[in-house]
Amino acid sequence: MSKKKKKKKKAMKAAKPKAKKAAKPKAKKAAKPKAKKAAKPKGKKATKLKAKKAAKPKAKKAAKPKANKAAKPKAKKVLTALLPAVEETAELLSSEAVFEGPLFRVLRDLVVEPGGKEATRDIVRPTGSVVILAIDNAKNKRDPWVVVERQYRHAAGRFLWELPAGKLEPGEDALLGAQRELAEETGYRAKKWKPLVEYYASPGFVSESMKVFVAEGLVAGDAHPEDDEQIAFRLVKLSELVELIEKGAILDGKTLSAVLLYARIIAGKRRK
């Protein structure tokens, strides 16, 4: 073959484009967009969490009204509710003395009580009583010494530890009677006196109230009890007296009420 023919063949090869390879585009790779990755925007988990939080209102806290505080009425309103606008008393139709003694008398009363009910009531009417909470707080005001007595009580059938107390003379002032009783039974006199509480020991059939006084600044002296009184007394710390009450060793009502109330008052002053 001549040189001219060889050159012609090469030219023809060069003129032929590579149709097959050019006609095959990379369709598969181009057709596969990265859909999954593109569909997952960054922060998907964060947006889901935010959506959940946004969808969940704080219902529990909002739904819990402060029922306990709202349910507690104010103390002033409670006290007002306990006090009636007008005190009602019974209408006395008749009264008969069925017993007369040196300490008290018993009356049989026919009455119409508030509400319209007619009833017969036997009432014990003493001349009045006083109770003395004698305190020695010279060394310790938070836990002072208290004067207590031990004497036999026939009605109870036993010896009882109790605060000094006694009956008033007819028409006697309560404070003067308390001062007299403390001196007679224990020999003590006090520089400072103040009322603590007044209560009815047994209002079902006993008419009298008992007035309790606190006596402070004690000065010792000689006791002069009555002929029928055999009294032994001693001083006990307030805290020990409260412990005896809690253990059931003190059974006298006036001592229970007066000592526990005074101990509460002292504890309240301690907290302030």
Buried (B, 14 or more C-beta within 10 A) or exposed (E): EEEEEEEEEEEEEEEEEEEEEEEEEEEEEEEEEEEEEEEEEEEEEEEEEEEEEEEEEEEEEEEEEEEEEEEEEEEEEEEEEEEEEEEEEBEEEEEEEEEEEEEBBBBBBBBEEEEEEEEEBEBBBBBBBBBBBBBBBEEEEEBBBBBBBEBEEEEEEEEBBBBBBBBBEEEBEBBEBBBBBBBBBBBBBBEEBEEBBEBEEEEEEBBBBBBBBBBBEBEEEEBEBEEEBEBEBEBBBBBEBBEBBEEEEBBBBBBBBBBBBBBEEBEEEEEE
